[in-house]
Amino acid sequence: MLDRLAWLRPSVLGPEVSRRLVAAAGHVAPAHTVSRVAGLIRLPNLISQVAGTAETVGALLVVVATIEYLSGSRRSPYLSRVFAQDVAWAFFNGPIFGIFIWAAIAGALGRRLDVLQIDLLARLPAGAHLLIYWLLGDFIHYWLHRLEHSWAPLWAFHSVHHSQTEMTFVSTHRFHPVEQLVMNLSMVVPLLVIGIPPSSWIGVTITLWIFDAVQHSALDWTYGRGYALFVSPRFHALHHSIEPRHSNGNYSKILSAWDYLFGTAIRDERPERLGVAGIPPPRTFMAQMLAPFRLLAARAAGDRPSRQTAGVVGK
């Protein structure tokens, strides 16, 4: 039985479905053209990643929705338009962004970073690599996240993430590709330069992604005494509050200790309203994609919302 289901694994499904699609398309279009297009868009890899994303989102949906139900928490709006949009962002920032944008940039950047790669930490044990990757990446994220809330050009793109008024665990994927690119570069480049091998990133990245997904759920967990150490769902929900006194704090991604260390930690009840005051949430996926550019254009034209209502606390 398991052998018969083996073809459903993303690594097997991608090449097999790609082969069948190319064969079918070859009957209605020149075969060489179909093969060339399939190669350009990396069709087997694209299908594998789409299948992997669907598998992960589906599994987490069952787990998180069940825990939300059993814990008595307010359940996420899984039958709503906002959830469908979050899922669309998951597929865009996973397979599409990864294959068509990030892979090309990372490949080109990797060759140029060879002269900077000093490999100071490359010979450390794998456990040390995991710890350094986690701590350094989390520290960088904290300060970059603060910058996104204090510098208007970055805030314009980050506001897409905050525009969600009904968070679900998939909201962790709701990032504009420009912000996703900035985040990836700021996290990956230092790790490449000091020589932490990419093989050390994978396990930690998957674990942190699950941790991040729980933060965006409707669970009202605080982790008790661990509130000041790890980012809990309530800790992060406060950051998504429509009230600036909440949203201009709790910047940490995994370790809430950074907020306590640098004086930006906020502790309160879970907020009732989420989103950004003064910026109506764009209704469609394409409107969300274009919203940062419209915000920047309006700002350049002199139609500048107040820093408080727009969520920006700096320049």
ABEGO torsion letter per residue (X at the ends): XAAAAAAABAAAAAAAAAAAAAAAAAAABBAAAAAAAAAAAGAAAAAAAAAAAAAAAAAAAAAAAAAAAAAGBBBBBAABAAAAAAAAAAAAABAAAAAAAAAAAAAAAAAAAAAABAGAAAABBAAAAAAAAAAAAAAAAAAAAAAAAABAAAAAAAAAAAABABBBAAAAABBBAAAAAAAAAAAAAAAAAAGBBAAAAAAAAAAAAAAAAAAABABABAGEAAAAABBBAAAAAAAABABAAAAABGABAABAAAAAAAGABBBBBBBABBEBBGBBBBABAAAAAAAAAAAAAAAAAGBBBBAAAAGBABX
